[in-house]
């Protein structure tokens, strides 16, 4: 199919993620204050959307604690810069098996399996404009860890998000995830047109070669909005590829720690570089209000609980 370059691009910054990167760079934020400040700096650098996980403030280990999400969102909302808030709902689906000669019982220390309502509770309390929905199950690179999102779990989580009026960002790590996302829309679980993040180069999902990327793009319905990213050194190359393919851009320390070879990045620096790439391609970087209009988002204060 012929490419249709996107001329009005929004940038998402994924500021910290759930990977074990907390000790690999001093710029990876840990505390709610650090995460919020990184998100605010990214917004000032040109990010229209900030995608946030939370971490234990002392250890940096990824967390699902509700009070951490509330502090992050309250700090971002109190800032003197506007930005669309996107919270992860990917936590709580971690399945870690025992040794291969005896996979059961599960590794209880690392397994974290929660019900649909629990996985979405911080979304209910904080009411971001967007939250993520990892639309499938897949092996991850780490040993015997499986990211587990069953069809039934996704239906229930998606229905809860739709009921709350929070826009799900479908995280697609392979073409089958897009196939099921289209089924969720056809069944009325998710509203159309949907929002998709194409996740490239995540072991062992879709590799970040251009043929696979275009297969992913070609499986996104024409009226949906998509962004894309790649892990590591190809992050900025995929910023350009996403725009050229008609999509939007995601960068940030969740996906890549480096600005250049041997140079550790901040979130704001990654956003600035992505914005320069978008502008140099002849496209315009749009802001949060235009994103809300385009995606039908409503900025709200959190519910009292």
C-alpha positions in Angstrom: 0.0 0.0 0.0 1.2 3.6 -0.6 2.4 5.4 2.4 0.4 8.4 3.7 2.7 10.4 5.9 1.2 12.0 9.0 1.5 15.8 8.9 0.2 16.5 12.4 2.0 14.3 14.9 1.7 13.8 18.7 4.5 12.6 20.8 4.0 10.3 23.8 6.7 10.0 26.4 6.9 6.7 28.4 8.8 8.0 31.3 9.8 5.0 33.5 8.1 1.7 32.5 8.1 -1.6 34.4 11.5 -3.0 33.3 14.5 -3.7 35.5 16.2 -0.5 34.3 16.2 1.4 37.7 19.9 0.7 38.3 21.1 1.2 34.7 20.6 4.9 34.6 20.4 7.6 37.2 17.8 9.4 35.0 15.2 6.6 35.4 12.7 8.1 37.9 11.6 6.1 40.9 9.6 8.2 43.4 6.2 9.7 42.5 7.8 13.1 42.7 10.6 12.1 40.3 8.1 10.4 37.9 5.9 13.5 37.9 8.8 15.8 37.3 10.1 13.7 34.4 6.6 13.8 32.9 6.3 17.5 33.3 9.7 18.1 31.8 8.8 15.8 28.9 5.6 17.9 28.3 7.6 21.1 28.3 9.9 19.5 25.7 7.0 18.8 23.4 5.3 15.6 24.5 1.5 15.9 24.3 1.0 12.6 26.2 2.8 11.1 29.2 2.6 7.3 29.8 3.3 6.5 33.4 4.0 3.4 35.5 5.0 3.7 39.2 7.9 2.2 41.1 8.7 1.6 44.8 10.4 4.8 45.8 13.2 3.0 47.8 14.0 0.1 45.5 12.9 1.3 42.1 11.0 -2.0 41.6 7.8 -1.7 39.6 4.7 -1.4 41.8 0.9 -1.3 41.6 0.4 0.7 44.8 -2.7 2.9 44.5 -1.3 5.8 46.6 1.8 6.0 44.2 -0.5 6.4 41.2 -2.6 9.0 43.0 0.5 11.1 43.9 1.9 11.0 40.4 -1.4 12.0 38.8 -2.0 14.8 41.4 1.4 16.2 40.9 1.1 16.2 37.1 -2.3 17.8 37.2 -1.1 20.5 39.6 1.8 21.5 37.2 1.9 24.7 35.2 2.0 22.7 31.9 -0.9 20.8 30.2 -0.4 17.2 29.1 -2.6 14.2 28.4 -2.3 11.6 31.1 -1.9 7.9 30.1 -1.6 5.3 32.9 -0.5 1.8 32.4 -3.0 -1.0 33.2 -0.5 -3.7 32.2 0.6 -4.6 35.8 -1.0 -7.6 37.5 -0.6 -10.1 34.6 2.9 -11.5 35.4 3.0 -15.3 35.3 6.4 -16.8 36.2 6.8 -20.6 36.1 9.1 -22.8 38.1 12.0 -24.7 36.6 11.3 -26.3 33.2 11.5 -29.9 34.6 8.9 -28.8 37.2 7.0 -25.7 36.1 4.4 -26.0 38.9 4.1 -24.7 41.5 4.6 -21.2 40.1 7.3 -18.9 41.2 5.2 -17.1 43.8 7.8 -14.4 44.6 7.7 -13.0 41.0 4.2 -14.0 39.9 1.7 -11.2 40.2 -1.7 -12.2 38.9 -4.6 -9.9 39.8 -8.3 -9.7 38.8 -9.7 -7.4 36.2 -11.2 -4.9 38.7 -8.0 -4.8 40.7 -5.9 -4.2 37.6 -8.1 -1.2 36.7 -8.7 0.2 40.2 -6.0 2.9 39.9 -7.6 4.0 36.6 -11.0 4.2 38.4 -9.5 6.3 41.2 -7.3 8.6 39.0 -9.4 8.8 35.8 -6.6 9.5 33.3 -7.7 10.4 29.8 -6.0 7.2 28.5 -4.9 3.9 30.0 -3.2 1.0 28.3 -4.7 -2.4 27.4 -2.0 -5.0 26.5 -4.1 -6.9 24.0 -2.6 -10.4 24.3 -0.4 -13.0 26.0 3.3 -13.4 25.1 6.6 -14.8 26.2 9.1 -12.2 27.5 12.9 -12.5 27.3 13.3 -13.0 31.0 13.5 -16.8 31.8 10.0 -18.3 32.2 8.0 -15.1 32.5 4.8 -14.9 30.5 2.8 -11.6 30.1 -0.7 -13.1 30.6 -3.8 -11.4 29.3 -6.5 -13.9 28.5 -9.4 -13.1 26.1 -11.8 -13.1 29.1 -9.5 -10.8 31.1 -9.2 -8.4 28.2 -12.9 -8.3 27.7 -13.6 -7.5 31.3 -10.8 -4.9 31.6 -11.8 -3.3 28.3 -15.5 -3.1 29.5 -14.4 -1.4 32.8 -12.3 1.2 30.9 -15.2 1.9 28.5 -17.6 2.3 31.4 -15.2 4.7 33.1 -15.0 6.8 29.9 -11.2 6.3 29.8 -9.8 5.7 26.3 -7.9 2.4 26.1 -4.6 2.5 24.3 -4.3 -1.0 22.8 -0.8 -2.2 23.2 -0.1 -4.5 20.3 3.1 -6.6 20.4 2.2 -8.8 17.4 -0.4 -9.0 14.7 -2.6 -11.4 16.6 -3.1 -8.7 19.3 -4.5 -6.4 16.6 -6.8 -9.2 15.4 -8.2 -9.6 18.9 -8.5 -5.8 19.4 -10.6 -5.6 16.2 -12.8 -8.3 17.7 -13.2 -6.3 20.9 -14.4 -3.3 18.9 -16.7 -5.4 16.8 -18.2 -6.9 19.9 -18.8 -3.4 21.4 -16.4 -3.9 24.3 -14.2 -1.1 23.1 -15.4 2.0 21.2 -14.5 2.8 17.6 -12.3 4.4 16.4 -9.7 2.8 18.7 -6.2 4.0 19.7 -3.3 1.6 19.2 0.4 1.6 20.2 2.5 -0.7 18.0 5.2 -2.2 20.2 8.2 -3.2 18.1 11.4 -5.1 19.1 10.1 -6.4 22.4 11.4 -10.0 22.8 9.5 -12.2 21.9 6.9 -10.1 20.1 7.1 -8.4 16.7 10.7 -7.7 15.7 11.5 -4.2 14.7 12.3 -4.8 11.0 10.4 -2.6 8.5 8.6 -5.5 6.9 7.1 -6.6 10.2 6.3 -3.0 11.1 4.4 -2.5 7.9 2.5 -5.7 8.4 1.5 -4.3 11.8 0.5 -0.9 10.2 -1.5 -2.6 7.5 -3.5 -4.5 10.2 -4.6 -1.2 11.8 -8.1 -0.1 10.5 -7.9 3.1 8.5 -10.0 5.1 10.9 -8.0 4.2 14.0 -5.1 6.3 15.4 -1.8 4.6 16.0 1.6 5.4 17.4 4.7 3.2 17.3 8.0 2.7 19.1 11.0 0.4 19.1 13.2 -0.6 22.0 16.8 0.5 22.3 19.0 2.0 19.6 16.2 2.0 16.9 13.9 4.3 19.0 14.6 7.4 16.9 14.6 5.5 13.6 11.1 4.3 14.4 10.0 7.8 15.3 10.7 8.6 11.6 9.2 5.4 10.4 6.0 5.9 12.4 5.4 9.4 10.9 6.2 8.2 7.4 3.7 5.3 7.8 0.9 7.7 9.0 1.3 7.3 12.7 2.4 9.1 15.8 5.6 8.8 18.0 6.5 7.3 21.3 9.9 7.8 23.0 11.1 7.7 26.6 13.2 5.9 29.2 10.8 3.0 29.3 12.0 1.9 25.9 15.5 3.3 25.6 18.1 4.8 28.0 20.6 6.3 25.5 20.7 9.6 23.7 23.8 8.6 21.7 26.4 5.8 22.0 27.7 6.0 25.6 25.5 9.0 26.5 22.6 8.4 28.9 19.4 10.3 28.1 16.7 12.1 30.1 13.1 11.8 29.0 13.0 15.5 28.0 16.1 15.0 25.7 14.5 12.1 24.0 11.3 14.1 23.4 13.3 17.0 22.1 15.2 14.8 19.6 11.9 13.1 18.4 10.3 16.6 18.0 13.2 17.7 15.8 12.9 14.6 13.7 9.2 15.2 13.2 9.7 18.8 12.3 12.6 18.1 10.0 10.3 15.7 8.1 7.9 18.6 7.4 5.3 17.5 10.0 3.9 19.6 12.9 4.1 18.5 16.5 0.7 19.0 18.0 -0.2 19.6 21.7 -2.5 18.1 24.3 -5.7 20.0 23.4 -5.5 19.0 19.8 -4.9 15.4 20.9 -8.0 15.5 23.1 -10.1 16.9 20.2 -8.7 14.3 17.8 -9.3 11.3 20.2 -12.4 12.5 21.9 -10.7 12.7 25.4 -12.1 14.5 28.4 -9.7 15.8 31.0 -11.1 15.1 34.5 -10.2 15.3 38.1 -9.9 12.0 40.0 -12.9 10.6 41.9 -13.1 10.9 45.6 -12.6 7.5 47.2 
